[in-house]
Amino acid sequence: MASDLVIRPARAEDEREIVELLRSAWSRVSEPGPERPADAAVFDERHPVEGFLVAERGRRIVGYVAQAPAGPLESNRHVRHIQGLAVLESARGSGVGAALVEAACDAARAAGARRMTLRVLGHNGPARQLYRRCGFAVVGVLPEEFLLDGAYVDDVWMSRRLSDPDEPAHR
């Protein structure tokens, strides 16, 4: 990671810059949903600002990662899920994505999580490679889950252990 990169918790005032980043990074390679409108909110009940980390170079946000509990049940509160990751095109290949993923895993581990999960489109080779380098493994594939621009695309589920398997469960 470049020494001038700072990973920090997102703040409410970062929302506009994160929206711009999301709009610049949007493509059918990484996103099955529609392009985000310029006035769309990033932070909401399902995506609270506390779940976001941003990567800054200078005073500019060059990437973000969002994570949240994997589901609403107490019985799987030990699992966190990466809800989104984006890096400015000009900052790709410089370690920003890996730094964000590792920071999200560190934050989840510090909060008591034992596992991190994520979903990635099957045709997104660069993202799948990044997640593999960060210790994630494929745990499932939903074949042809999305129809994007006339082609069927798999939904790949990946997971990574965050804790020692012999560590006792927290109750």
C-alpha positions as CSV (number, residue, x, y, z in Angstrom):
1,M,0.0,0.0,0.0
2,A,1.3,3.4,-0.8
3,S,2.4,5.4,2.2
4,D,0.2,8.4,1.2
5,L,-3.0,6.3,1.5
6,V,-5.2,6.8,4.6
7,I,-8.1,4.4,5.4
8,R,-10.6,6.0,7.7
9,P,-14.3,5.6,8.8
10,A,-16.6,7.4,6.4
11,R,-18.4,10.6,7.6
12,A,-21.9,11.8,6.5
13,E,-20.2,14.7,4.6
14,D,-18.4,12.1,2.4
15,E,-21.7,11.0,0.8
16,R,-21.5,13.3,-2.3
17,E,-17.9,12.2,-3.1
18,I,-18.8,8.5,-2.6
19,V,-21.8,8.9,-5.0
20,E,-19.4,10.4,-7.6
21,L,-17.0,7.5,-7.1
22,L,-19.8,5.0,-7.5
23,R,-21.0,6.6,-10.6
24,S,-17.5,6.7,-12.1
25,A,-16.8,3.1,-11.2
26,W,-20.2,1.7,-12.4
27,S,-20.1,-0.9,-15.1
28,R,-21.9,-4.1,-16.1
29,V,-18.8,-6.0,-15.1
30,S,-19.2,-5.1,-11.5
31,E,-22.9,-4.1,-11.0
32,P,-26.1,-6.1,-11.8
33,G,-28.3,-3.1,-10.8
34,P,-29.0,0.1,-12.7
35,E,-26.6,3.0,-12.7
36,R,-27.1,5.1,-9.6
37,P,-28.7,8.5,-10.1
38,A,-26.5,11.5,-9.2
39,D,-28.9,12.5,-6.4
40,A,-29.2,9.0,-4.9
41,A,-28.4,8.5,-1.2
42,V,-25.6,6.1,-0.3
43,F,-26.2,6.1,3.5
44,D,-29.5,4.7,4.6
45,E,-31.0,2.2,7.1
46,R,-29.5,-0.8,5.3
47,H,-26.2,1.0,4.6
48,P,-25.4,3.2,7.6
49,V,-22.4,5.5,7.5
50,E,-20.8,3.4,10.3
51,G,-20.4,0.5,7.9
52,F,-18.3,2.4,5.4
53,L,-14.5,2.9,5.3
54,V,-12.9,5.3,2.7
55,A,-9.5,5.4,1.3
56,E,-8.1,8.9,0.9
57,R,-5.1,10.1,-1.0
58,G,-4.5,13.7,-0.1
59,R,-8.0,15.0,0.5
60,R,-9.6,13.0,-2.2
61,I,-11.6,9.8,-1.6
62,V,-10.1,7.2,-4.0
63,G,-12.1,4.2,-2.8
64,Y,-14.6,2.8,-0.3
65,V,-15.8,-0.4,1.2
66,A,-19.1,-1.0,3.0
67,Q,-19.8,-3.9,5.3
68,A,-22.7,-4.9,7.5
69,P,-24.1,-7.9,9.4
70,A,-24.8,-10.7,7.0
71,G,-28.5,-10.9,8.1
72,P,-30.9,-9.7,10.8
73,L,-30.7,-12.8,13.0
74,E,-28.8,-12.8,16.2
75,S,-27.6,-16.4,15.4
76,N,-25.4,-15.1,12.6
77,R,-24.3,-11.8,14.0
78,H,-20.7,-13.2,13.9
79,V,-20.8,-13.0,10.1
80,R,-20.2,-9.7,8.3
81,H,-20.9,-9.1,4.6
82,I,-19.1,-6.8,2.2
83,Q,-21.9,-4.8,0.6
84,G,-19.8,-2.8,-1.8
85,L,-16.3,-1.9,-2.9
86,A,-15.2,0.6,-5.4
87,V,-11.9,2.2,-6.4
88,L,-11.3,5.1,-8.7
89,E,-10.0,3.9,-12.0
90,S,-6.9,6.1,-11.6
91,A,-6.1,4.4,-8.3
92,R,-6.6,0.8,-9.4
93,G,-3.6,-1.5,-9.3
94,S,-2.0,0.5,-6.5
95,G,-3.2,-1.6,-3.5
96,V,-6.2,0.5,-2.6
97,G,-8.7,-2.3,-3.0
98,A,-6.7,-4.8,-0.9
99,A,-6.1,-2.2,1.8
100,L,-9.8,-1.5,2.0
101,V,-10.7,-5.2,2.1
102,E,-8.1,-5.8,4.9
103,A,-9.3,-2.8,6.8
104,A,-13.0,-4.0,6.6
105,C,-11.9,-7.5,7.8
106,D,-9.9,-5.9,10.7
107,A,-12.9,-3.8,11.7
108,A,-15.2,-6.8,11.6
109,R,-12.8,-8.9,13.6
110,A,-12.4,-6.2,16.2
111,A,-16.2,-6.1,16.5
112,G,-16.3,-9.8,17.2
113,A,-17.0,-11.2,13.7
114,R,-15.6,-14.7,12.8
115,R,-16.3,-14.6,9.1
116,M,-16.6,-12.2,6.2
117,T,-18.7,-13.0,3.1
118,L,-19.3,-11.2,-0.2
119,R,-20.9,-11.7,-3.6
120,V,-19.2,-10.9,-6.9
121,L,-20.3,-11.3,-10.5
122,G,-18.7,-14.3,-12.2
123,H,-17.3,-12.3,-15.1
124,N,-15.6,-9.8,-12.8
125,G,-12.1,-11.3,-13.0
126,P,-10.2,-8.5,-11.4
127,A,-12.5,-8.4,-8.3
128,R,-12.4,-12.2,-7.9
129,Q,-8.6,-12.1,-8.1
130,L,-8.4,-9.4,-5.5
131,Y,-10.7,-11.3,-3.1
132,R,-8.7,-14.5,-3.6
133,R,-5.4,-12.6,-2.8
134,C,-7.2,-11.3,0.3
135,G,-7.9,-14.9,1.5
136,F,-11.5,-15.3,0.3
137,A,-12.6,-18.7,-1.3
138,V,-15.6,-19.5,-3.4
139,V,-18.3,-21.1,-1.3
140,G,-21.1,-21.2,-3.8
141,V,-22.2,-20.1,-7.3
142,L,-25.7,-19.3,-8.4
143,P,-25.4,-20.1,-12.2
144,E,-26.9,-17.6,-14.6
145,E,-28.3,-15.5,-11.7
146,F,-28.3,-12.3,-13.7
147,L,-29.1,-11.4,-17.3
148,L,-26.8,-8.5,-18.2
149,D,-26.7,-7.0,-21.7
150,G,-28.1,-10.2,-23.2
151,A,-25.7,-12.6,-21.4
152,Y,-26.3,-14.7,-18.3
153,V,-23.8,-14.1,-15.5
154,D,-23.1,-16.2,-12.4
155,D,-23.4,-14.8,-8.9
156,V,-20.3,-16.0,-7.0
157,W,-20.4,-16.2,-3.2
158,M,-17.0,-16.0,-1.4
159,S,-16.1,-16.2,2.3
160,R,-13.1,-15.8,4.5
161,R,-12.5,-16.8,8.1
162,L,-11.6,-13.9,10.4
163,S,-10.9,-15.8,13.6
164,D,-9.0,-18.8,14.8
165,P,-11.2,-21.9,14.3
166,D,-10.3,-23.0,17.9
167,E,-11.4,-19.7,19.4
168,P,-14.4,-20.2,21.7
169,A,-17.8,-18.8,20.7
170,H,-18.8,-15.5,22.3
171,R,-22.1,-15.6,24.0
